Amino acid sequence: MKPIFTKPDLQRYTQRPFPHYRYLPFQAGTPLPHPRTDPAGHSYNEEEDYLPHFLPVDWRTCEPYLYGIDLFNRGYWWEAHEALETVWLAAGQKSTQCGKFVQGLIQLAGAQLKRFIDEPRGAQSLTKSGIEKLSLVEGVYLGIEIASFIDEVKRCLREDHGEFPRIELHFSNEREE
């Protein structure tokens, strides 16, 4: 089953190839192998990205960030979480505004995954936490127009017609702190 997205013609931000499957944890039947721990996993023994630091001014050229957005936008939510975690660690996790914001993106990736695998309580909880962290900033931050993205996330959760939000990056009018 493939997800249906808002903004179906949104461009990619990297040329990095996508994994050959979306990891969907806790699936009955024929579950896909865990990407990192199972030898058949799409990221088994793959070297993880490393960033020594990440500042808001870095987003336009940060491959793990842009790839994380691409993964999110194509329904690779578990994989998006992994890519964005690299950025989150480099940004300072919970100690900086940027770190909290990236953590919010990770939580929203998790929320979409929970929606997709039909775990509404987890989706609601992660959506609430993610939105709280994104709401710490206004305007455009890390390329994301915050208010419209939050509105889209809320609408998709509320209406729950099987449609999933996408993150559109804006390369101008950026507030960088």
For each residue, the residues with C-beta under 8 A, 3 or more apart:
1:
2: 75
3: 75 112 116 162 164
4: 162 163 164
5: 8 10 73 75 163 164 165 166
6: 152 156 163 164 165 166
7: 10 166 168
8: 5
9:
10: 5 7 73 166 168
11:
12: 15 70 73
13: 66 67 69 70 169
14: 63 66 67 70
15: 12
16: 63 67 70
17:
18: 70 71 74 76 79
19: 22 23 35 42 43 76 79
20: 42
21: 32 42
22: 19 32 75 76 77 78 79
23: 19 32 34 35 41 42 76 78 79
24: 27 31 32 78 113 116 117
25: 34 78 113 117
26: 31 117
27: 24 31 32 117
28: 31
29:
30:
31: 24 26 27 28
32: 21 22 23 24 27
33: 38 39 40 41 42 44
34: 23 25 37 38 41
35: 19 23 38 41 42 43 44 78 79 82
36: 41 43 44 46 82
37: 34 41 44
38: 33 34 35 41 44
39: 33 44
40: 33 44
41: 23 33 34 35 36 37 38 44
42: 19 20 21 23 33 35
43: 19 35 36 46 79 82
44: 33 35 36 37 38 39 40 41
45:
46: 36 43
47:
48: 82 86
49: 63 64 83 86
50: 86
51: 54 62 64 86 87 89 90
52: 90
53: 58 90 91
54: 51 58 62 65 87 90 91 98 102
55: 58 91 98
56: 59 98 141 142 176 177
57: 176
58: 53 54 55 61 62 65
59: 56 62 65 66 142 143
60: 143 171
61: 58
62: 51 54 58 59 65 66 87
63: 14 16 49 66 67
64: 49 51 67 68 83 84 86 87
65: 54 58 59 62 68 69 83 84 87 102 142
66: 13 14 59 62 63 69 70 169
67: 13 14 16 63 64 70 71 83
68: 64 65 71 72 80 83 84 86 87 105 109
69: 13 65 66 72 73 80 143 167 169
70: 12 13 14 16 18 66 67 73 74
71: 18 67 68 74 76 77 79 80 83 109
72: 68 69 76 77 80 84 105 108 109 112 166 167
73: 5 10 12 69 70 166 167
74: 18 70 71
75: 2 3 5 22 112 116 164
76: 18 19 22 23 71 72 79 80
77: 22 71 72 80 81 109 110 112 113 116
78: 22 23 24 25 35 81 82 109 113
79: 18 19 22 23 35 43 71 76 82 83
80: 68 69 71 72 76 77 83 84 106 109
81: 77 78 84 85 106 109 110 113
82: 35 36 43 48 78 79 85 86
83: 49 64 65 67 68 71 79 80 86 87
84: 64 65 68 72 80 81 87 88 102 105 106 109
85: 81 82 88 89 106
86: 48 49 50 51 64 68 82 83 89 90
87: 51 54 62 64 65 68 83 84 90 91 102
88: 84 85 91 93 99 102 103 106
89: 51 85 86 93
90: 51 52 53 54 86 87
91: 53 54 55 87 88 96 98 99 102
92: 95 96 98 99
93: 88 89 96 99 103
94: 99 100 103
95: 92 99
96: 91 92 93 99 100
97: 100 101 136 137 177
98: 54 55 56 91 92 101 102 142
99: 88 91 92 93 94 95 96 102 103
100: 94 96 97 103 104 133 136
101: 97 98 104 105 133 134 136 137 141 142
102: 54 65 84 87 88 91 98 99 105 106 142
103: 88 93 94 99 100 106 107 133
104: 100 101 107 108 129 130 131 132 133 134
105: 68 72 84 101 102 108 109 130 134 167
106: 80 81 84 85 88 102 103 109 110 130
107: 103 104 110 111 126 127 129 130 133
108: 72 104 105 111 112 126 127 130 131 134 153 165
109: 68 71 72 77 78 80 81 84 105 106 112 113
110: 77 81 106 107 113 114 122 126 130
111: 107 108 114 115 122 123 124 125 126 127 130 153 157
112: 3 72 75 77 108 109 115 116 123 164 165
113: 24 25 77 78 81 109 110 116 117
114: 110 111 117 119 120 122 123 126
115: 111 112 118 119 120 123 156 157 160 164
116: 3 24 75 77 112 113 164
117: 24 25 26 27 113 114
118: 115
119: 114 115 122 123
120: 114 115 123 124 160
121: 124 125
122: 110 111 114 119 125 126
123: 111 112 114 115 119 120 126 127 157
124: 111 120 121 127 128 157
125: 111 121 122 128 129
126: 107 108 110 111 114 122 123 129 130
127: 107 108 111 123 124 130 131 153 154 157
128: 124 125 131 132
129: 104 107 125 126 132 133
130: 104 105 106 107 108 110 111 126 127 133 134 153
131: 104 108 127 128 134 135 150 153 154
132: 104 128 129 135 136
133: 100 101 103 104 107 129 130 136
134: 101 104 105 108 130 131 137 144 146 149 150
135: 131 132 146 150
136: 97 100 101 132 133
137: 97 101 134 141 146 175
138: 141 146 147 175
139: 145 146 173 175
140: 143 144 145 146 170 173 174 175
141: 56 101 137 138 144 146 174 175
142: 56 59 65 98 101 102
143: 59 60 69 140 169 170 171 174
144: 134 140 141 149 167 168 169 170
145: 139 140 148 149 168 170
146: 134 135 137 138 139 140 141 149 150
147: 138 150 151
148: 145 151 152
149: 134 144 145 146 152 153 165 167 168
150: 131 134 135 146 147 153 154
151: 147 148 154 155
152: 6 148 149 155 156 165 166
153: 108 111 127 130 131 149 150 156 157 165
154: 127 131 150 151 157 158
155: 151 152 158 159
156: 6 115 152 153 159 160 163 164 165
157: 111 115 123 124 127 153 154 160
158: 154 155
159: 155 156 163
160: 115 120 156 157
161:
162: 3 4
163: 4 5 6 156 159
164: 3 4 5 6 75 112 115 116 156
165: 5 6 108 112 149 152 153 156
166: 5 6 7 10 72 73 152
167: 69 72 73 105 144 149
168: 7 10 144 145 149
169: 13 66 69 143 144
170: 140 143 144 145 173 174
171: 60 143 174
172:
173: 139 140 170
174: 140 141 143 170 171
175: 137 138 139 140 141
176: 56 57
177: 56 97
